[in-house]
Amino acid sequence: MKLPLCLVLVALVAAPVCAQEAIPNRLIDYDKFREIVIQSSEERESKRLTEAQFMAMMKEPGIVLLDARSESRYNLRHIKGAINLPFTEFTAESLAAVIPSKNTKVLIYCNNNFEGSQTAFAAKAPAASLNLSTYTSLKAYGYRNVYELGPLLDVATTKIPFAGKEVAHTSKAGRLKPL
């Protein structure tokens, strides 16, 4: 008896795939990663800040403004007062060196928060935004008070102050001069 093609496809999709035996690695825990993402999804949304909220929080004593982009992009343009610790350098030790305690308020931002400076803030795919990885990693390391700049802002019109080589080469009209 011939089965309709749609039933064959459903059977193939629903059929168990021969699972590969787990490859052990005690230093990689995808299940814990997934758990952190799920647990923090609602909390993260409540800790995304407007431009005005972010600027107000930047002024609070003891705040750590963390820039997890590469050092080269940080050197081009970063929020004034930010500490650079590239995401690829995150370890318990490196984070502890820049964040005094697990209860310290940490402000984060990423490439996808700014436009108008493609070199310094090269946009990532939305699902690969550095804010997402940074937030999740800080939670994995036990940091409890992580806040994130929410909106997409233009570097020419935002009130958030910048520093860096690119800023030093910006004319009074706000246009970039060649480096």
Residue, then its C-alpha position, 0 to 999 in steps of 0.5 A: m500500500k502506498l502512503p501519501l507523501c505528506l504521511v511519509l514526510v511526517a513519519l520521517v520528521a517524527a522518527p527518532v534520529c539515531a542519536q550520537e553518543a554524548i561526547p563528554n566535556r566537563l567544561i562545556d554545559y549546554d543544558k546549563f546555558r539553555e537554563i540560564v537563557i530561559q530563566s533570565s529571559e523575562e528578567r532581562e527585558s525588565k533590565r533593558l534601559t532607555e537612553a535617559q535611564f542608561m545615562a542616569m545609571m551611568k552616574e551612580p556611584g560604583i557602576v561598572l560600564l562594561d564594553a565587551r567588544s573587541e579592543s580595536r573597536y573599543n579604541l575607535r569609539h566607546i561610551k566615555g567611562a566604559i571599561n573594555l573586557p572583550f567577550t572572548e576574554f571573559t573568565a572568572e578572574s578577568l571579570a573579577a578584576v573589573i567588576p568588584s562584586k557579584n552584586t555590582k551594577v553592571l551596564i552593558y551595550c554593544n554594536n547593535n545599540f549604535e548606528g552611524s559608525q559602521t567601523a566602530f559599531a559593526a552591526k551583528a545579526p540580531a540573534a547574535s547581538l553581543n548584548l545577548s551573549t554578554y548578558t547570559s555570560l555575566k549571569a552564568y558567572g553569577y553577576r546579579n545586577v546586569y542592565e543593558l542599553g535597549p534602543l538603537l541610537d545614532v552616534a550623531t544624535t545620542k546624548i550618550p558621550f563617546a571617547g576614542k580615536e574616531v571621536a577625536h577625528t570628528s569635526k564640529a559638524g559631527r561628521l567623521k574626518p578620515l583617520 
